[in-house]
Amino acid sequence: MPETITLLKSLIESGLGSRRKMADAIKQGRVQINGVTAEDFRYPINPAFDSVTFEGKKVAHATFRTIYLMLNKPAGIITTTSDEKGRRSVLDIIPEKFKSFRPYPVGRLDKESTGLLILTNDGDLSYKLTHPSFEHEKEYLVAIEGSLKLQERQQLEKGISLSDGMTWPARVRPLRNKGPYNYSITIHEGRKRQVRRMFEALGCRVLALRRVRMGQLRLGELKEGEVREISPEEISSLLGNA
């Protein structure tokens, strides 16, 4: 890592919040550098020498090693950095050796969904993987009661009208010998509970949902609850899929 880092990146990697939340905090004058109110989120700071405060409290800079993790999220675990209700989050189940780097989840999987989840302290990567303009594909395996009618499958492939607007076309294919999953669906959006809502809009009850791919990055044989580091080559390949 370089000696200097942008103010925004420092705040994100210190675990204080999302890119948008920290950018808003800077705009609102809630961040100071060496006692002076910050005005530019791109301002370069040196964590070893510069004192940064957020809402009057000194920011504890994270250990500056950028990490990229893949977690096979089990059911019953929430995708957040903390929870006021005391529920177990993805940060509770990653190995202790990674926690000091303050990784946070890229996007979300709802509580009962399983599969591929990326955790990182790289705010730029998180933005590039979650913003819809970059159109990174996400593939899910879905278990539903019964099977889709041809017309229902065509609706998914053309777009489904949801409460927050029409979805982009999806790719759907039936599965065999993938029990309990009977369909694969590929989308490039990331709305809240989107896949579940798409099937529910057709009257189909989703019994299980598992994400198996993001761009060129595949879950592979990683077991539920396990974590592995993602290689630089895999990150380059993932970003190259935009």
Accessible surface in RSA format (square Angstrom, percent):
REM  Atomic radii and reference values for relative SASA: ProtOr
REM  Chains: A
REM  Algorithm: Lee & Richards
REM  Probe-radius: 1.40
REM  Slices: 20
REM RES _ NUM      All-atoms   Total-Side   Main-Chain    Non-polar    All polar
REM                ABS   REL    ABS   REL    ABS   REL    ABS   REL    ABS   REL
RES MET A   1   112.14  58.1  34.11  22.6  78.03 185.8  24.58  20.9  87.56 116.0
RES PRO A   2    96.05  70.0  72.41  66.0  23.64  85.9  84.93  70.1  11.12  69.1
RES GLU A   3   140.01  80.4 124.89  94.5  15.13  36.0  54.92 106.2  85.10  69.5
RES THR A   4    67.80  48.2  63.57  64.4   4.23  10.1  36.61  49.2  31.19  47.2
RES ILE A   5    12.22   7.0   5.12   3.8   7.10  17.1  12.21   8.8   0.02   0.0
RES THR A   6    54.45  38.7  53.19  53.9   1.27   3.0  46.75  62.8   7.70  11.6
RES LEU A   7     0.00   0.0   0.00   0.0   0.00   0.0   0.00   0.0   0.00   0.0
RES LEU A   8     9.17   5.1   9.17   6.6   0.00   0.0   9.17   6.4   0.00   0.0
RES LYS A   9    37.50  18.3  35.74  21.9   1.76   4.2  32.71  29.4   4.79   5.1
RES SER A  10     0.00   0.0   0.00   0.0   0.00   0.0   0.00   0.0   0.00   0.0
RES LEU A  11     0.00   0.0   0.00   0.0   0.00   0.0   0.00   0.0   0.00   0.0
RES ILE A  12     2.93   1.7   2.36   1.8   0.57   1.4   2.36   1.7   0.57   1.5
RES GLU A  13     2.91   1.7   2.91   2.2   0.00   0.0   0.19   0.4   2.72   2.2
RES SER A  14     2.91   2.5   0.83   1.1   2.08   4.8   0.83   1.8   2.08   2.9
RES GLY A  15    49.14  60.6   0.00   N/A  49.14  60.6  17.11  46.9  32.03  71.7
RES LEU A  16    55.51  30.9  43.38  31.0  12.13  30.5  46.71  32.8   8.81  23.7
RES GLY A  17    26.01  32.1   0.00   N/A  26.01  32.1  20.72  56.9   5.30  11.9
RES SER A  18    65.06  55.0  53.31  71.1  11.75  27.1  49.67 105.8  15.39  21.6
RES ARG A  19    81.69  34.3  77.46  39.5   4.22  10.0  24.75  33.8  56.94  34.5
RES ARG A  20   191.66  80.5 184.39  94.0   7.28  17.3  65.40  89.4 126.27  76.5
RES LYS A  21   102.32  49.9  96.86  59.4   5.46  13.0  55.47  49.9  46.85  49.9
RES MET A  22     0.00   0.0   0.00   0.0   0.00   0.0   0.00   0.0   0.00   0.0
RES ALA A  23    16.50  15.2  16.40  25.3   0.10   0.2  16.40  23.1   0.10   0.3
RES ASP A  24    53.26  37.3  52.67  52.4   0.60   1.4   9.10  21.4  44.16  44.0
RES ALA A  25     0.00   0.0   0.00   0.0   0.00   0.0   0.00   0.0   0.00   0.0
RES ILE A  26     3.97   2.3   1.63   1.2   2.34   5.6   1.63   1.2   2.34   6.3
RES LYS A  27   157.05  76.6 118.42  72.7  38.63  92.0  75.68  68.1  81.37  86.7
RES GLN A  28   114.76  64.2  81.52  59.6  33.24  79.1  42.65  90.8  72.10  54.7
RES GLY A  29    35.32  43.6   0.00   N/A  35.32  43.6  14.57  40.0  20.76  46.5
RES ARG A  30    76.20  32.0  65.86  33.6  10.34  24.6  40.92  55.9  35.28  21.4
RES VAL A  31     0.07   0.0   0.00   0.0   0.07   0.2   0.00   0.0   0.07   0.2
RES GLN A  32    67.38  37.7  67.08  49.0   0.30   0.7   9.93  21.1  57.45  43.6
RES ILE A  33    16.03   9.1  13.61  10.1   2.41   5.8  13.61   9.8   2.41   6.6
RES ASN A  34    85.55  59.0  57.53  55.6  28.02  67.5  34.80  83.7  50.75  49.1
RES GLY A  35    59.83  73.8   0.00   N/A  59.83  73.8  30.43  83.5  29.40  65.8
RES VAL A  36   105.76  69.6 102.60  92.9   3.16   7.6 105.39  91.6   0.37   1.0
RES THR A  37    61.50  43.7  51.10  51.8  10.40  24.8  30.35  40.8  31.15  47.1
RES ALA A  38     7.81   7.2   0.29   0.4   7.53  17.1   6.29   8.9   1.52   4.0
RES GLU A  39   163.06  93.6 127.62  96.6  35.44  84.4  44.88  86.8 118.18  96.5
RES ASP A  40    57.83  40.5  53.37  53.1   4.46  10.6  25.31  59.6  32.52  32.4
RES PHE A  41    71.01  35.5  70.77  43.8   0.23   0.6  70.77  42.9   0.23   0.7
RES ARG A  42   160.71  67.5 151.36  77.2   9.35  22.3  51.81  70.8 108.90  66.0
RES TYR A  43   112.04  52.3 110.04  62.6   1.99   5.2  63.81  48.0  48.22  59.4
RES PRO A  44    79.83  58.2  71.37  65.1   8.46  30.7  71.37  58.9   8.46  52.6
RES ILE A  45     0.72   0.4   0.00   0.0   0.72   1.7   0.72   0.5   0.00   0.0
RES ASN A  46    26.10  18.0  25.46  24.6   0.64   1.5  10.14  24.4  15.96  15.4
RES PRO A  47    29.85  21.8  15.63  14.2  14.21  51.7  15.82  13.1  14.03  87.2
RES ALA A  48    83.28  76.6  43.03  66.4  40.25  91.6  54.72  77.1  28.56  75.7
RES PHE A  49   168.43  84.3 135.12  83.7  33.31  86.7 141.04  85.5  27.39  78.4
RES ASP A  50    33.03  23.1  27.16  27.0   5.87  13.9   0.88   2.1  32.15  32.1
RES SER A  51    41.25  34.9  38.78  51.8   2.47   5.7  27.59  58.8  13.66  19.1
RES VAL A  52     0.43   0.3   0.00   0.0   0.43   1.0   0.00   0.0   0.43   1.2
RES THR A  53    30.27  21.5  30.09  30.5   0.19   0.4  28.54  38.3   1.73   2.6
RES PHE A  54    24.39  12.2  23.04  14.3   1.35   3.5  23.04  14.0   1.35   3.9
RES GLU A  55    99.42  57.1  69.19  52.3  30.23  72.0  34.39  66.5  65.03  53.1
RES GLY A  56    71.27  87.9   0.00   N/A  71.27  87.9  34.58  94.9  36.69  82.2
RES LYS A  57   163.70  79.9 158.92  97.5   4.78  11.4 105.24  94.7  58.46  62.3
RES LYS A  58   155.83  76.0 127.93  78.5  27.91  66.4  73.01  65.7  82.83  88.2
RES VAL A  59     7.06   4.6   1.38   1.2   5.68  13.7   4.77   4.1   2.29   6.2
RES ALA A  60    66.39  61.0  51.24  79.1  15.15  34.5  60.99  85.9   5.40  14.3
RES HIS A  61    47.02  25.7  19.97  13.9  27.04  69.2  19.28  19.9  27.74  32.3
RES ALA A  62     5.99   5.5   0.78   1.2   5.21  11.9   3.47   4.9   2.53   6.7
RES THR A  63    81.49  58.0  71.12  72.1  10.38  24.7  51.83  69.6  29.67  44.9
RES PHE A  64    48.96  24.5  29.01  18.0  19.95  51.9  30.70  18.6  18.26  52.3
RES ARG A  65   103.31  43.4 100.84  51.4   2.47   5.9  47.70  65.2  55.61  33.7
RES THR A  66    33.40  23.8  15.75  16.0  17.66  42.1  13.40  18.0  20.00  30.2
RES ILE A  67     1.77   1.0   0.00   0.0   1.77   4.3   1.77   1.3   0.00   0.0
RES TYR A  68    43.86  20.5  42.22  24.0   1.64   4.3  24.60  18.5  19.26  23.7
RES LEU A  69     0.00   0.0   0.00   0.0   0.00   0.0   0.00   0.0   0.00   0.0
RES MET A  70     0.00   0.0   0.00   0.0   0.00   0.0   0.00   0.0   0.00   0.0
RES LEU A  71     0.00   0.0   0.00   0.0   0.00   0.0   0.00   0.0   0.00   0.0
RES ASN A  72     0.74   0.5   0.74   0.7   0.00   0.0   0.00   0.0   0.74   0.7
RES LYS A  73     0.00   0.0   0.00   0.0   0.00   0.0   0.00   0.0   0.00   0.0
RES PRO A  74    28.07  20.5  28.07  25.6   0.00   0.0  28.07  23.2   0.00   0.0
RES ALA A  75    53.03  48.8  34.57  53.4  18.46  42.0  34.75  48.9  18.28  48.4
RES GLY A  76    30.47  37.6   0.00   N/A  30.47  37.6  18.70  51.3  11.77  26.4
RES ILE A  77     8.94   5.1   8.94   6.7   0.00   0.0   8.94   6.4   0.00   0.0
RES ILE A  78    15.82   9.0  15.41  11.5   0.41   1.0  15.82  11.4   0.00   0.0
RES THR A  79     5.07   3.6   0.80   0.8   4.28  10.2   0.80   1.1   4.28   6.5
RES THR A  80    28.59  20.3  25.31  25.7   3.28   7.8  11.36  15.3  17.23  26.0
RES THR A  81    72.82  51.8  57.04  57.8  15.78  37.6  31.08  41.7  41.74  63.1
RES SER A  82    85.12  71.9  70.48  94.1  14.63  33.7  43.38  92.4  41.73  58.5
RES ASP A  83    34.16  23.9   9.74   9.7  24.41  57.7   5.01  11.8  29.14  29.1
RES GLU A  84   174.19 100.0 125.87  95.2  48.32 115.1  58.06 112.3 116.13  94.8
RES LYS A  85   152.52  74.4 117.14  71.9  35.38  84.2  75.62  68.1  76.90  81.9
RES GLY A  86    67.15  82.8   0.00   N/A  67.15  82.8  35.91  98.6  31.24  70.0
RES ARG A  87    97.43  40.9  84.04  42.8  13.39  31.9  37.95  51.9  59.47  36.0
RES ARG A  88   142.00  59.6 137.36  70.0   4.64  11.0  59.42  81.2  82.58  50.0
RES SER A  89     4.06   3.4   4.06   5.4   0.00   0.0   1.53   3.2   2.53   3.5
RES VAL A  90     0.00   0.0   0.00   0.0   0.00   0.0   0.00   0.0   0.00   0.0
RES LEU A  91    36.03  20.1  34.44  24.6   1.60   4.0  34.44  24.2   1.60   4.3
RES ASP A  92    78.37  54.9  58.97  58.7  19.40  45.9  13.38  31.5  64.99  64.8
RES ILE A  93    33.17  18.9  12.35   9.2  20.82  50.2  17.90  12.9  15.27  41.4
RES ILE A  94     5.59   3.2   0.18   0.1   5.41  13.0   0.25   0.2   5.34  14.5
RES PRO A  95    53.92  39.3  42.15  38.4  11.77  42.8  53.83  44.4   0.09   0.6
RES GLU A  96   130.84  75.1 116.95  88.5  13.89  33.1  66.91 129.4  63.93  52.2
RES LYS A  97   147.68  72.0 125.20  76.8  22.48  53.5  82.31  74.1  65.37  69.6
RES PHE A  98    10.45   5.2  10.45   6.5   0.00   0.0  10.45   6.3   0.00   0.0
RES LYS A  99    68.06  33.2  56.04  34.4  12.02  28.6  37.32  33.6  30.73  32.7
RES SER A 100    70.94  59.9  52.11  69.6  18.83  43.4  51.93 110.6  19.01  26.6
RES PHE A 101    25.30  12.7  25.30  15.7   0.00   0.0  25.30  15.3   0.00   0.0
RES ARG A 102    95.19  40.0  87.86  44.8   7.33  17.5  21.09  28.8  74.10  44.9
RES PRO A 103     3.75   2.7   1.53   1.4   2.22   8.1   1.53   1.3   2.22  13.8
RES TYR A 104    31.92  14.9  31.92  18.2   0.00   0.0  31.02  23.3   0.89   1.1
RES PRO A 105    20.30  14.8   9.11   8.3  11.20  40.7   9.11   7.5  11.20  69.6
RES VAL A 106     1.52   1.0   0.23   0.2   1.30   3.1   0.27   0.2   1.25   3.4
RES GLY A 107    34.48  42.5   0.00   N/A  34.48  42.5  26.68  73.2   7.80  17.5
RES ARG A 108   164.64  69.1 144.91  73.9  19.74  47.0  53.13  72.6 111.51  67.6
RES LEU A 109     8.55   4.8   4.16   3.0   4.39  11.0   6.66   4.7   1.89   5.1
RES ASP A 110    39.11  27.4  22.65  22.5  16.46  38.9  26.56  62.5  12.55  12.5
RES LYS A 111    84.66  41.3  78.93  48.4   5.73  13.7  36.48  32.8  48.19  51.3
RES GLU A 112    98.66  56.6  89.38  67.6   9.29  22.1  52.32 101.2  46.35  37.8
RES SER A 113     0.46   0.4   0.46   0.6   0.00   0.0   0.40   0.9   0.05   0.1
RES THR A 114    13.25   9.4  13.25  13.4   0.00   0.0  12.75  17.1   0.51   0.8
RES GLY A 115     0.00   0.0   0.00   N/A   0.00   0.0   0.00   0.0   0.00   0.0
RES LEU A 116     0.00   0.0   0.00   0.0   0.00   0.0   0.00   0.0   0.00   0.0
RES LEU A 117     0.00   0.0   0.00   0.0   0.00   0.0   0.00   0.0   0.00   0.0
RES ILE A 118     0.00   0.0   0.00   0.0   0.00   0.0   0.00   0.0   0.00   0.0
RES LEU A 119     0.00   0.0   0.00   0.0   0.00   0.0   0.00   0.0   0.00   0.0
RES THR A 120     0.00   0.0   0.00   0.0   0.00   0.0   0.00   0.0   0.00   0.0
RES ASN A 121     1.41   1.0   1.41   1.4   0.00   0.0   0.00   0.0   1.41   1.4
RES ASP A 122    17.66  12.4  17.66  17.6   0.00   0.0   0.00   0.0  17.66  17.6
RES GLY A 123     2.35   2.9   0.00   N/A   2.35   2.9   1.92   5.3   0.43   1.0
RES ASP A 124    68.81  48.2  67.14  66.8   1.67   3.9  18.19  42.8  50.61  50.5
RES LEU A 125     4.77   2.7   2.72   1.9   2.05   5.2   4.21   3.0   0.56   1.5
RES SER A 126    17.19  14.5  17.19  22.9   0.00   0.0   3.33   7.1  13.86  19.4
RES TYR A 127    87.73  41.0  82.72  47.1   5.00  13.0  55.54  41.7  32.18  39.7
RES LYS A 128    83.56  40.8  83.56  51.3   0.00   0.0  34.74  31.3  48.81  52.0
RES LEU A 129     4.24   2.4   0.05   0.0   4.19  10.5   0.05   0.0   4.19  11.3
RES THR A 130    62.75  44.6  40.43  41.0  22.32  53.2  30.65  41.2  32.10  48.5
RES HIS A 131    71.19  38.9  64.02  44.5   7.17  18.3  42.21  43.5  28.98  33.7
RES PRO A 132    81.29  59.2  74.55  68.0   6.74  24.5  77.70  64.2   3.59  22.3
RES SER A 133    80.20  67.8  43.81  58.5  36.39  83.8  47.79 101.8  32.41  45.4
RES PHE A 134    57.94  29.0  53.50  33.1   4.44  11.6  56.44  34.2   1.50   4.3
RES GLU A 135    91.13  52.3  82.83  62.7   8.29  19.7  12.74  24.6  78.38  64.0
RES HIS A 136     3.90   2.1   1.52   1.1   2.39   6.1   1.00   1.0   2.91   3.4
RES GLU A 137    45.52  26.1  45.52  34.4   0.00   0.0  15.05  29.1  30.47  24.9
RES LYS A 138    17.51   8.5  17.51  10.7   0.00   0.0   9.09   8.2   8.42   9.0
RES GLU A 139    13.32   7.6  13.32  10.1   0.00   0.0   1.47   2.8  11.85   9.7
RES TYR A 140    16.00   7.5  16.00   9.1   0.00   0.0   3.62   2.7  12.38  15.3
RES LEU A 141    14.16   7.9  14.16  10.1   0.00   0.0  14.16   9.9   0.00   0.0
RES VAL A 142     0.00   0.0   0.00   0.0   0.00   0.0   0.00   0.0   0.00   0.0
RES ALA A 143     2.09   1.9   2.04   3.1   0.05   0.1   2.09   2.9   0.00   0.0
RES ILE A 144     7.77   4.4   0.23   0.2   7.54  18.2   0.23   0.2   7.54  20.5
RES GLU A 145    96.12  55.2  79.33  60.0  16.78  40.0  32.72  63.3  63.40  51.8
RES GLY A 146    61.18  75.4   0.00   N/A  61.18  75.4  43.05 118.2  18.13  40.6
RES SER A 147    83.66  70.7  62.21  83.0  21.45  49.4  28.20  60.0  55.46  77.7
RES LEU A 148    20.59  11.5   0.91   0.7  19.68  49.5   1.18   0.8  19.41  52.2
RES LYS A 149   148.66  72.5 141.58  86.9   7.08  16.9  91.53  82.4  57.13  60.9
RES LEU A 150   127.98  71.3 115.41  82.6  12.57  31.6 119.84  84.2   8.14  21.9
RES GLN A 151   126.16  70.5 122.92  89.8   3.24   7.7  31.83  67.8  94.33  71.5
RES GLU A 152    31.35  18.0  31.35  23.7   0.00   0.0   8.85  17.1  22.50  18.4
RES ARG A 153    73.66  30.9  73.66  37.5   0.00   0.0  10.76  14.7  62.89  38.1
RES GLN A 154    75.17  42.0  74.59  54.5   0.58   1.4  15.10  32.1  60.07  45.6
RES GLN A 155    75.56  42.3  73.58  53.8   1.98   4.7  22.33  47.5  53.23  40.4
RES LEU A 156     0.00   0.0   0.00   0.0   0.00   0.0   0.00   0.0   0.00   0.0
RES GLU A 157    59.52  34.2  50.52  38.2   8.99  21.4  17.60  34.0  41.92  34.2
RES LYS A 158   159.49  77.8 137.95  84.6  21.54  51.3  88.69  79.8  70.80  75.4
RES GLY A 159    12.86  15.9   0.00   N/A  12.86  15.9   0.18   0.5  12.68  28.4
RES ILE A 160     7.01   4.0   5.68   4.2   1.33   3.2   7.01   5.0   0.00   0.0
RES SER A 161    82.02  69.3  61.44  82.0  20.58  47.4  28.47  60.6  53.55  75.0
RES LEU A 162    20.91  11.6   6.70   4.8  14.21  35.7  12.70   8.9   8.21  22.1
RES SER A 163   119.63 101.1  67.18  89.7  52.45 120.8  60.14 128.1  59.49  83.3
RES ASP A 164    80.26  56.2  46.84  46.6  33.42  79.0  44.52 104.8  35.74  35.6
RES GLY A 165    33.78  41.7   0.00   N/A  33.78  41.7  31.59  86.7   2.19   4.9
RES MET A 166   119.57  61.9  98.97  65.5  20.60  49.0  97.32  82.7  22.25  29.5
RES THR A 167     4.12   2.9   0.00   0.0   4.12   9.8   0.24   0.3   3.88   5.9
RES TRP A 168   147.74  59.3 143.92  69.7   3.81   9.0 119.44  63.7  28.30  45.9
RES PRO A 169    76.84  56.0  63.14  57.6  13.70  49.8  63.26  52.2  13.58  84.4
RES ALA A 170     5.60   5.2   0.00   0.0   5.60  12.7   0.91   1.3   4.69  12.4
RES ARG A 171   136.55  57.3 131.99  67.3   4.55  10.8  74.01 101.2  62.54  37.9
RES VAL A 172     7.02   4.6   0.00   0.0   7.02  16.9   0.42   0.4   6.60  17.9
RES ARG A 173   125.85  52.8 125.85  64.2   0.00   0.0  52.99  72.4  72.86  44.2
RES PRO A 174    76.24  55.6  61.84  56.4  14.40  52.3  61.97  51.2  14.26  88.7
RES LEU A 175    21.51  12.0   5.40   3.9  16.11  40.5   7.17   5.0  14.34  38.6
RES ARG A 176   214.78  90.2 193.14  98.5  21.64  51.5  68.59  93.7 146.20  88.6
RES ASN A 177   157.03 108.3 110.90 107.2  46.13 111.1  39.63  95.4 117.41 113.5
RES LYS A 178   109.20  53.3 100.83  61.9   8.37  19.9  50.52  45.5  58.68  62.5
RES GLY A 179    69.17  85.3   0.00   N/A  69.17  85.3  34.06  93.5  35.10  78.6
RES PRO A 180    95.16  69.4  71.09  64.8  24.06  87.5  82.38  68.0  12.78  79.4
RES TYR A 181    30.97  14.5  25.52  14.5   5.46  14.2   9.48   7.1  21.49  26.5
RES ASN A 182    39.56  27.3  37.94  36.7   1.62   3.9  24.91  60.0  14.65  14.2
RES TYR A 183    14.99   7.0  14.99   8.5   0.00   0.0   4.51   3.4  10.48  12.9
RES SER A 184     1.95   1.6   1.84   2.5   0.11   0.3   0.00   0.0   1.95   2.7
RES ILE A 185     0.00   0.0   0.00   0.0   0.00   0.0   0.00   0.0   0.00   0.0
RES THR A 186    11.11   7.9   8.41   8.5   2.70   6.4   1.81   2.4   9.29  14.1
RES ILE A 187     7.50   4.3   3.92   2.9   3.58   8.6   7.50   5.4   0.00   0.0
RES HIS A 188    38.63  21.1  34.62  24.1   4.01  10.3  15.44  15.9  23.18  27.0
RES GLU A 189    14.48   8.3  13.97  10.6   0.51   1.2   5.18  10.0   9.30   7.6
RES GLY A 190    62.85  77.5   0.00   N/A  62.85  77.5  24.02  65.9  38.83  87.0
RES ARG A 191    55.34  23.2  37.82  19.3  17.52  41.7  30.27  41.4  25.07  15.2
RES LYS A 192   163.95  80.0 147.56  90.5  16.39  39.0  99.13  89.2  64.83  69.1
RES ARG A 193    98.07  41.2  82.15  41.9  15.92  37.9  36.15  49.4  61.93  37.5
RES GLN A 194     7.00   3.9   3.51   2.6   3.49   8.3   2.88   6.1   4.12   3.1
RES VAL A 195     4.86   3.2   2.75   2.5   2.12   5.1   2.75   2.4   2.12   5.7
RES ARG A 196    23.85  10.0  23.72  12.1   0.13   0.3   2.42   3.3  21.43  13.0
RES ARG A 197    44.96  18.9  42.37  21.6   2.59   6.2  23.25  31.8  21.72  13.2
RES MET A 198     0.05   0.0   0.05   0.0   0.00   0.0   0.05   0.0   0.00   0.0
RES PHE A 199     0.00   0.0   0.00   0.0   0.00   0.0   0.00   0.0   0.00   0.0
RES GLU A 200    83.96  48.2  66.49  50.3  17.47  41.6  32.02  61.9  51.94  42.4
RES ALA A 201    58.66  53.9  14.63  22.6  44.03 100.2  27.58  38.8  31.09  82.4
RES LEU A 202    26.94  15.0   5.80   4.1  21.14  53.1  12.36   8.7  14.58  39.2
RES GLY A 203    70.25  86.6   0.00   N/A  70.25  86.6  36.14  99.2  34.12  76.4
RES CYS A 204    15.49  11.7   9.97  11.1   5.52  13.0   4.83  12.2  10.66  11.5
RES ARG A 205   153.70  64.5 145.53  74.2   8.17  19.5  51.70  70.7 102.00  61.8
RES VAL A 206    16.27  10.7   0.84   0.8  15.43  37.2   0.84   0.7  15.43  41.9
RES LEU A 207    95.05  52.9  60.44  43.2  34.61  87.0  64.58  45.4  30.46  82.0
RES ALA A 208    26.58  24.4  22.56  34.8   4.02   9.1  26.58  37.4   0.00   0.0
RES LEU A 209     8.99   5.0   6.97   5.0   2.02   5.1   6.97   4.9   2.02   5.4
RES ARG A 210    62.37  26.2  62.32  31.8   0.06   0.1   3.74   5.1  58.63  35.5
RES ARG A 211     6.53   2.7   6.41   3.3   0.11   0.3   0.00   0.0   6.53   4.0
RES VAL A 212    25.44  16.7  23.66  21.4   1.78   4.3  23.66  20.6   1.78   4.8
RES ARG A 213    19.62   8.2  19.62  10.0   0.00   0.0   2.47   3.4  17.15  10.4
RES MET A 214     4.92   2.5   4.92   3.3   0.00   0.0   4.92   4.2   0.00   0.0
RES GLY A 215     0.31   0.4   0.00   N/A   0.31   0.4   0.00   0.0   0.31   0.7
RES GLN A 216   107.08  59.9  87.86  64.2  19.22  45.8  18.85  40.1  88.22  66.9
RES LEU A 217     5.92   3.3   2.73   2.0   3.19   8.0   5.65   4.0   0.27   0.7
RES ARG A 218   146.11  61.3 136.78  69.7   9.32  22.2  50.05  68.4  96.06  58.2
RES LEU A 219     5.86   3.3   2.11   1.5   3.75   9.4   2.11   1.5   3.75  10.1
RES GLY A 220    52.42  64.6   0.00   N/A  52.42  64.6  34.21  93.9  18.21  40.8
RES GLU A 221   168.47  96.7 145.49 110.1  22.98  54.7  71.66 138.6  96.81  79.0
RES LEU A 222    25.13  14.0  14.98  10.7  10.15  25.5  19.27  13.5   5.86  15.8
RES LYS A 223   143.70  70.1 137.73  84.5   5.97  14.2  86.42  77.8  57.29  61.0
RES GLU A 224    98.70  56.7  73.47  55.6  25.24  60.1  28.18  54.5  70.53  57.6
RES GLY A 225    28.70  35.4   0.00   N/A  28.70  35.4  14.04  38.5  14.67  32.8
RES GLU A 226    80.62  46.3  76.35  57.8   4.28  10.2  32.21  62.3  48.41  39.5
RES VAL A 227    27.85  18.3   0.56   0.5  27.29  65.8   0.56   0.5  27.29  74.0
RES ARG A 228    82.92  34.8  77.33  39.4   5.59  13.3  49.97  68.3  32.95  20.0
RES GLU A 229    78.71  45.2  63.57  48.1  15.14  36.1  24.58  47.5  54.13  44.2
RES ILE A 230     7.84   4.5   0.26   0.2   7.58  18.3   0.32   0.2   7.52  20.4
RES SER A 231    40.25  34.0  33.58  44.8   6.67  15.4  35.56  75.7   4.70   6.6
RES PRO A 232   100.47  73.2  95.39  87.0   5.08  18.5  99.19  81.9   1.27   7.9
RES GLU A 233   126.46  72.6 117.31  88.7   9.15  21.8  70.13 135.7  56.32  46.0
RES GLU A 234    50.99  29.3  46.67  35.3   4.32  10.3  28.19  54.5  22.80  18.6
RES ILE A 235    15.50   8.8  15.50  11.5   0.00   0.0  15.50  11.2   0.00   0.0
RES SER A 236    77.17  65.2  63.58  84.9  13.59  31.3  36.42  77.6  40.75  57.1
RES SER A 237    53.45  45.2  38.23  51.0  15.22  35.1  35.54  75.7  17.91  25.1
RES LEU A 238     0.34   0.2   0.26   0.2   0.09   0.2   0.29   0.2   0.06   0.2
RES LEU A 239    56.04  31.2  46.45  33.2   9.59  24.1  46.63  32.7   9.42  25.3
RES GLY A 240    65.07  80.2   0.00   N/A  65.07  80.2  35.32  96.9  29.75  66.6
RES ASN A 241    44.02  30.4  25.58  24.7  18.43  44.4   7.42  17.8  36.60  35.4
RES ALA A 242    74.78  68.8  23.35  36.0  51.44 117.0  40.64  57.2  34.14  90.4
END  Absolute sums over single chains surface
CHAIN  1 A    13013.4      10094.9       2918.5       6649.9       6363.5
END  Absolute sums over all chains
TOTAL         13013.4      10094.9       2918.5       6649.9       6363.5
